[in-house]
Amino acid sequence: MNSPINVAITGAAGQIGYSLLFRVASGAIFGPEQPVQLNLIEIPPALDALKGVVMELDDCAFPLLKGVVATADLNEGFRDVNWALLVGSVPRKAGMERGDLLGINGKIFIGQGQAIEKNAASDVRILVIGNPCNTNCLIAMNNARSIPRDRWFAMTRLDENRAKAQLAQKAGVEVTEVTNMTIWGNHSATQYPDFYNARINGKSA
């Protein structure tokens, strides 16, 4: 059995975080031989809900789950983590401009980047999921400058999947036959699906 890795998940009591952390604890993400310690991070108003999530994890008795920390303290949450999954962000609400959303989430990801810089393990890798994930990733990365840039990832999988599905429909093939699809930009009207390097059945699209 491998040594445990420390995994931080922000927004852990939210819908996406909640569905993700059980996969991490069960071995579906890091593998059936990889024990994990979970650091679950939430905002103070959601801590009671997070306690309920921890109780559910206890009920599951996952063999690979070696411990759980539930906290609203970023320094505690990111301490010695090998993976930081930044799920939590403020969603866009009715009447809210994208600039407003960036202003709110920017402050969140500044703090998270600084806390990761200060507390994370030297081999930490960061996956940003909270939208707009490209910009949020850049903001956090610029506040954790000692961490190499090739350890930062922004997950625009929804947009990639949509582009692959549309290309597959256009070509009359299964979506699994479309590969190397590239998406540039945030989840917005200025996003650019780039199929220059895309391939269908191994051939140029």
N, C-alpha and C positions, 0 to 999 in steps of 0.2 A: 504493500500500500504506500502511495506517495505521501509526502508531507502535506498538511493542509495549506491551501491558499486562502488569502483573505479577499473577500469580494464585497465592495460597497455598492449599495443600490439606493439612489435617491428617489424620492417620491414612492417609497416602498409600499405605502398603503393605498396608492392610487390604482386604477384599473390595470394599467400596463405593468407597473411595478409588481403588483400582486400576482399577476399571471406569470411574470418572469421568475420571481424568486423561488417558486415551487419547482420550476425546471432546473434552476441552479442547484437547489438543495437535493434533488433526486439524481443528479448526475447527467441529466440530458444535455447540459451545456458544455461542461468541462470534462465529461467522460465518467464512466462507471468505476474508475480506479482513483479518482481525484477527490479527496476530502476537501470540504470547504468550511470556512468560518464566514458567516454573513454579518455584515454591518449595515443595518437598515436605517436610513436617514429620512426624516420627515420634518415638516414645519411643526412648531409647538401645538397649533390647534388640532393636528391630526395624530398626536401621540397616543390618545386613547384608542383610536382605530388601529394604530400600529400594534398596540399591546394585544389586541384581538388576533392580528395576523400572526404574531409570535406564538400565541396559544395554539393556533391552527398548525403551525410548523411543529410544535411539540407533539400534537396529536398524531402527526404523520410518522414520527420517529424515524426520519430518514437516516440510514446508516452512515451516509457520507457527511452529514451535517454535524460538525464538531462544536458549534457554538453560535449564538446569536447575540448581537448587540443592537438595541433599539435606542435611537438618540435623535435629538434635534441639534446637537453640537457638531459642527462640521469637523472640528479638529479631532474629536473622538471618533467620528464616523469614518474618516479617511486615514486613521492611524494605521500604518504598516500595511495598507491594502496593496494587493498585486493587480487587482482589476477594479476600476471604478466605472460603474454603469450609471450614467447621468440621465435618468428617466424623467425626473420631476421638472416641470416648467409650468408657467402660467399659460393656460389656453387662451386663444383669441375669443373674445366675447362679442356679442352683438354691438355694433356701433364703434368697435375698437379698430383703429388704424394699425397697420403693420408696424409703423414707427412707434406707436404707443407700446406695442407688445415687445419690441426690441428694447425699449427703454426699461421696461419692468424686468424682463428676463436677463438683460445685460448685467444688472446689479447682482442677480442671483448667481450667474456664472462667473462673475469676477470673484465673488466670495468663495465659490467652489474651487476655482482654479488656484487661488491663493492657499486654501486649506490643503489641496492635493500637493502643491509644491512643498508645503511645510511638513506634512505628516506622512505621505505615502511611502511605500517601499521603493527602493532604487530601481526596481524593474517594472514599475507600475505601467499599466496600459489603460487607456481611457476610451470608452465608447459613449458618444453623446447621442441621445435619442430624442430628448425634449426639443420641440420645434420653436423657432426655426433652427434646426440642428446644425447646419453648416456655420451660421453666424455664432450660435452659442458655443460651438466647438472652438472657433477662432478666438472668441473672447476668453474662454477658460484657458486655452493654450497660451495666449499672450500674458496670462497672469500666473503661468507656471513655466517660466522660460528655461529652467534647468532640465526639464523633461524633453527628450528628443521628439521632434515633430513626427517621426514615423511611428510613434506610439499613440497617436491621437486618431480617432476614427469617428466619422459622423454617419449615422445610419439613415440614408434616404431610400430605404428598401421599398416603401410603398410606391414611390414615384418610379423607381426602376421596374417594379413589377407591372405597373400600369403601362409603361412604355413597351415592355416586352410583350404584354398581352395584345396591345394594339398592333404591333409589328407582326405578331403571329397571326392575328386575324386577317391582316392585309395580305399576308403571304399564303394563307390557307394551311398553316401548319400548327402542330402542337406547341404550346408555349415553352415546353422543355427543349425544343429544338433551337430556340433563340438564345444566343450567348453574347458576351462582351458588350452589352448595352451600357452606355455611359450617360449619367445625368449631371448637368452642371447647374449650380445655383441652388437657392433655397426653395422650399415648398411654396411657390408663389407664381404669379402670372409671368414673371421674367425668367422662370426656369427653362433650361434648354436641354431637351432630350437629344443626344448625339448618337446617331447610329453609324457613324463613319467606320468604326471598328467592329460593329455588330456583325454576327455571323448567323446564318440559318443553315442548319445541317452541315456546319463546317465551312460553308461558302459565304463569301462576302454578301452582306445584305444589300 
